[in-house]
């Protein structure tokens, strides 16, 4: 009597639900922000100052004049930015990435496609997150102004409501063009190079946090070099006085401080972006791993 052979059914690859992709992205970014907020504040102060002071000098001045707690000024805005911008960009990127794999039989997208996915995800996330970005820049910059010129926002919600009341709702998207441009550069570099570096390190670096750390540091360096000029322009525009045009802000920056000023604050920018990238992706990978393990 002939035996019937059973054909093994291939295991279908599991995917994280779209809603959780967005939630995990936001939670990972918010957790990382709690660690690196002081570096973000120092970076913003350096980008707005005209002198050639070092990161340590700026940090020392802030602590001496405003107190250690001032290093966390604008934390509420930073968290809201992550809850909007990072939630959207990482969620959209993960969704697009998985959609591509599903349509191509599980094959991962190539580097060019990863870059395109990163640009799309970053531009959408940046537009959603611009109001929180404006509040963050203003809150972190406030301490450098004379007392009579400070805006003295109590928290991010107070900042957003006062901007609407005093300047109009459209001012929440002040500098949206350079913000979206920066996000396109950042995400094209960050998300694609992280994915690519991770694939290159596999087999040479133990899987887990070590692999995520190495891939994130490479991603952070490339992203810093590529995105700093757009970031400084964005910062100057969003902190500009009422009535000052965006073109005037850029022209004055280049005429008074030179082209190299576009990379002012490179060290705190990378010191902030590198660890933030590392922590964001580590937290994200751990959340993803927990989902597959426990759910």
C-alpha positions in Angstrom: 0.0 0.0 0.0 1.5 3.3 -1.1 2.2 5.9 1.6 0.9 9.3 1.0 3.5 12.0 1.4 2.6 15.2 3.2 4.0 18.4 1.7 5.2 20.9 4.3 3.3 24.2 4.1 5.8 27.0 4.0 5.6 29.2 7.1 4.2 32.6 6.2 6.4 35.5 7.3 4.8 37.5 10.1 4.4 41.2 10.0 3.6 43.7 12.7 0.2 45.4 12.4 0.4 48.9 10.8 -1.0 50.6 13.9 1.8 49.1 16.1 4.5 50.0 13.6 3.5 53.7 14.1 3.2 53.3 17.9 6.6 51.5 18.2 8.3 54.2 16.1 7.0 57.0 18.3 7.8 55.3 21.5 11.3 54.5 20.4 11.9 58.1 19.4 10.5 59.5 22.6 12.6 57.2 24.7 15.8 58.3 22.8 14.8 62.0 23.2 14.7 61.7 27.0 18.4 60.8 26.9 19.8 63.2 24.3 17.7 66.4 24.9 20.6 68.3 26.4 22.7 67.7 23.3 19.8 69.0 21.1 19.6 72.2 23.2 23.3 72.8 22.9 23.2 72.1 19.1 20.4 74.7 18.7 22.2 77.3 20.8 25.4 76.9 18.7 23.5 77.1 15.4 21.9 80.4 16.5 25.0 82.0 17.9 27.5 83.9 15.7 30.6 83.1 17.6 33.0 80.2 17.3 32.5 78.8 20.8 32.9 75.1 21.5 30.2 72.7 22.6 31.7 72.5 26.1 31.8 76.3 26.4 28.2 76.6 25.4 27.1 73.9 27.8 29.1 75.5 30.7 27.5 78.9 30.0 24.0 77.4 30.0 24.6 75.6 33.3 26.2 78.6 34.9 23.6 81.1 33.8 20.4 79.1 33.7 21.1 76.0 35.9 21.5 72.3 35.0 17.8 71.8 34.6 17.9 74.3 31.7 19.6 71.6 29.6 16.2 70.0 29.4 14.3 73.1 28.4 11.9 72.2 25.6 11.7 68.5 26.5 7.9 68.6 26.2 8.2 69.9 22.7 10.9 67.4 21.9 8.6 64.6 23.0 5.7 65.9 21.0 8.0 66.2 18.0 8.9 62.5 18.3 5.2 61.6 18.9 4.3 63.2 15.6 7.4 63.2 13.3 9.1 60.0 14.4 5.8 58.1 14.8 4.8 59.0 11.3 8.2 58.6 9.5 9.1 55.2 11.1 5.6 53.9 10.8 5.3 54.9 7.1 8.8 53.5 6.3 8.1 50.2 8.0 4.7 50.0 6.2 6.2 50.8 2.8 9.2 48.4 3.5 6.9 45.5 4.4 4.5 46.2 1.5 7.4 46.0 -0.9 8.5 42.7 0.5 4.9 41.3 0.3 4.6 42.3 -3.3 8.0 40.9 -4.3 7.9 37.5 -2.6 9.7 38.4 0.5 12.6 40.0 -1.3 14.0 43.1 0.5 14.2 46.4 -1.4 17.6 47.4 -2.8 19.5 50.5 -1.6 17.9 52.8 -4.2 14.4 51.7 -3.2 15.3 52.0 0.5 16.4 55.6 -0.2 13.2 56.4 -2.0 11.1 54.9 0.8 13.1 57.0 3.3 12.5 60.2 1.4 8.7 59.5 1.2 8.4 58.6 4.9 10.6 61.6 6.0 8.7 64.2 4.0 5.3 63.0 5.3 6.6 62.8 8.9 8.2 66.3 8.7 5.0 68.0 7.6 3.1 66.4 10.4 5.8 67.3 12.9 6.6 70.9 11.9 4.4 72.6 14.6 6.2 70.7 17.4 9.5 71.5 15.6 8.8 75.2 15.7 7.9 75.1 19.4 11.0 73.0 20.1 13.4 75.5 18.4 11.8 78.5 20.2 11.8 76.8 23.6 15.4 75.7 23.4 16.6 79.1 22.1 14.7 81.2 24.6 17.4 81.1 27.3 19.9 82.9 25.1 17.8 86.0 24.7 17.7 89.0 27.0 15.0 88.6 29.7 12.7 91.2 28.1 12.8 89.5 24.7 12.1 85.9 25.9 8.9 84.2 24.9 8.7 82.3 28.2 6.5 79.4 26.9 5.4 77.3 29.9 5.2 74.1 27.9 4.7 72.8 24.4 0.9 73.3 24.5 1.3 76.9 25.7 3.8 77.5 22.9 1.4 76.2 20.2 -1.6 78.1 21.5 0.3 81.3 21.8 1.8 81.0 18.3 -1.8 80.5 17.0 -3.1 83.4 19.0 -0.3 85.9 18.5 0.9 85.0 15.0 -1.8 82.9 13.3 -2.2 79.2 12.8 -0.1 79.1 9.6 3.0 80.2 11.6 2.9 76.7 13.1 4.3 75.6 9.8 6.9 78.3 9.6 10.0 76.9 7.9 8.0 73.8 6.7 9.8 73.8 3.4 13.4 73.5 4.8 12.0 71.2 7.5 10.6 68.8 4.9 13.8 69.2 2.9 15.9 68.3 5.9 13.7 65.3 6.7 14.0 64.1 3.1 17.8 64.3 3.4 17.9 62.8 6.9 15.6 59.9 6.1 17.2 59.1 2.8 20.5 58.9 4.5 19.5 57.5 7.9 16.9 54.9 7.1 18.6 53.6 3.9 22.1 53.6 5.3 21.0 51.9 8.6 19.3 49.1 6.6 22.3 48.8 4.3 24.9 48.9 7.1 22.9 46.4 9.1 23.0 44.0 6.1 26.8 44.6 5.6 27.6 44.0 9.2 25.6 40.7 9.5 28.2 37.9 9.7 30.9 40.2 11.0 29.2 41.6 14.1 27.1 39.5 16.6 23.3 40.0 16.0 21.5 42.0 18.7 22.3 45.4 20.3 26.0 45.3 19.0 24.8 45.0 15.4 22.2 47.8 15.9 24.8 50.1 17.5 27.4 49.7 14.7 24.8 50.2 11.9 23.3 53.2 13.8 26.7 55.0 14.2 27.5 54.6 10.5 24.0 55.9 9.7 24.3 58.8 12.1 27.6 60.0 10.6 26.4 59.9 7.0 23.2 61.7 8.1 25.0 64.4 10.0 27.3 65.3 7.1 24.4 65.4 4.6 21.7 67.2 6.6 23.5 69.8 8.7 23.3 72.7 6.2 19.5 72.2 5.8 19.1 71.9 9.6 20.9 75.2 10.3 18.8 77.0 7.8 15.6 75.5 9.2 16.7 76.5 12.8 17.4 80.1 11.8 14.1 80.5 9.9 12.0 79.0 12.7 13.6 81.2 15.4 13.5 84.4 13.2 11.8 87.6 14.4 8.2 88.1 13.2 8.1 89.7 9.8 11.6 88.6 8.7 11.4 86.7 5.4 13.0 83.3 4.9 15.2 84.5 2.1 16.5 87.3 4.2 17.4 84.8 7.0 19.4 82.6 4.6 21.1 85.6 2.8 22.2 87.1 6.1 23.5 83.8 7.4 25.7 83.2 4.3 26.9 86.9 4.0 27.7 87.4 7.7 29.0 84.0 8.7 30.2 82.2 5.5 29.4 78.9 3.9 31.2 76.9 6.5 28.7 78.2 9.1 26.3 75.6 7.6 28.3 73.0 9.5 28.5 74.9 12.7 27.9 72.7 15.7 29.0 69.5 13.9 30.1 67.8 17.1 27.0 68.3 19.2 24.9 67.6 16.1 26.6 64.2 15.6 26.8 63.6 19.4 23.1 64.1 19.5 22.1 62.4 16.2 24.4 59.4 16.6 23.2 58.3 20.0 19.6 59.3 19.1 19.8 57.1 16.0 21.4 54.3 18.0 18.9 54.5 20.8 15.9 54.9 18.5 16.7 51.8 16.4 17.7 49.8 19.5 14.4 50.6 21.2 12.6 49.9 18.0 14.3 46.6 17.4 13.6 45.5 21.0 9.9 46.5 20.7 9.6 44.5 17.4 11.4 41.5 19.0 9.1 41.6 22.0 6.0 41.6 19.7 7.2 38.5 17.8 8.1 36.8 21.1 5.1 37.5 23.2 2.2 38.1 20.7 
